[in-house]
Amino acid sequence: MVASSNLVALETTIFGDINTEGNIRIEGKVEGVLKSRNKIVVGDSAYVKGDVFAVEAEISGHIDGEIHCKGTLYLKKTSYIHGDIFAAKLIIENGAVFNGKCSMSGQDEQKNSGSQYREG
């Protein structure tokens, strides 16, 4: 297990993809794909233009792009999402803004996907 944590500070802008094994917190601006094998936290001052991939994510800021979350995705009341969401679990606080499509699938659905509707 990786215990590292990374921070993109408030006055920081990154142009390019970020890949990390550990947790990452964004308070600044990122233009590129954001990937973590653990948790991503996007603070209320943050702006991400690009797709986000994580096991768990907590969003308080602005995201223009898709969010792919294998576990739980939390959209806090200050979040603004413009893009599609793919998550196993979704929690949305009152006040959050989400413009896009949402696709949710649990473990049981993934095991049985396509088996019932195959043509012989």
Residue pairs with C-beta under 8 A, 6 or more apart in sequence:
2 21
2 22
2 37
2 38
3 22
4 20
4 21
4 22
4 23
5 22
5 23
5 24
5 25
6 18
6 20
6 22
6 23
6 24
6 25
7 24
7 25
7 27
8 14
8 18
8 24
8 25
8 26
8 27
8 28
8 29
8 30
8 46
9 27
9 28
10 27
10 28
10 45
11 28
12 27
12 28
12 29
13 28
13 29
13 30
13 31
14 28
14 29
14 30
14 31
14 32
15 31
15 32
16 31
16 32
17 32
17 33
17 34
17 35
17 50
18 24
18 30
18 32
18 33
18 34
18 35
19 35
19 36
20 35
20 36
20 37
20 38
21 36
21 37
21 38
22 36
22 37
22 38
23 36
23 38
23 39
23 40
23 41
24 34
24 36
24 39
24 40
24 41
25 40
25 41
25 42
25 43
26 34
26 40
26 41
26 42
26 43
26 46
26 48
26 61
27 43
27 45
27 46
28 45
28 46
28 47
29 46
29 47
29 48
29 49
30 46
30 47
30 48
30 49
30 50
31 48
31 49
31 50
32 49
32 50
33 50
33 51
33 52
33 53
34 40
34 48
34 50
34 51
34 52
34 53
34 54
35 52
35 53
35 54
36 53
36 54
36 55
37 54
37 55
38 54
38 55
38 56
39 54
39 55
39 56
39 57
39 58
40 52
40 54
40 56
40 57
40 58
41 57
41 58
41 60
42 48
42 52
42 57
42 58
42 59
42 60
42 61
42 63
42 79
43 60
43 61
44 60
44 61
44 76
44 78
45 61
46 60
46 61
46 62
47 61
47 62
47 63
47 64
48 61
48 62
48 63
48 64
48 65
49 64
49 65
50 64
50 65
51 65
51 66
51 67
51 68
51 83
52 63
52 65
52 66
52 67
52 68
52 69
53 68
53 69
54 68
54 69
54 70
55 69
55 70
55 71
56 69
56 70
56 71
56 72
56 73
57 67
57 69
57 72
57 73
57 74
58 74
58 76
59 67
59 73
59 74
59 75
59 76
59 79
59 81
60 76
60 78
60 79
61 78
61 79
61 80
62 79
62 80
62 81
63 79
63 80
63 81
63 82
63 83
64 82
64 83
65 82
65 83
66 83
66 84
66 85
66 86
66 100
67 73
67 81
67 83
67 84
67 85
67 86
67 87
68 86
68 87
69 85
69 86
69 87
69 88
70 87
70 88
71 87
71 88
71 89
72 87
72 88
72 89
72 90
72 91
73 85
73 87
73 89
73 90
73 91
74 91
74 93
75 81
75 90
75 91
75 92
75 93
75 96
75 98
76 93
76 96
77 93
77 94
77 95
77 96
78 95
78 96
79 93
79 96
79 97
79 98
80 96
80 97
81 96
81 97
81 98
81 99
81 100
82 99
82 100
83 99
83 100
84 100
84 101
84 102
84 103
85 98
85 100
85 101
85 102
85 103
86 102
86 103
86 104
86 105
87 102
87 103
87 104
88 104
88 105
88 106
88 107
89 104
90 102
90 104
92 98
105 113
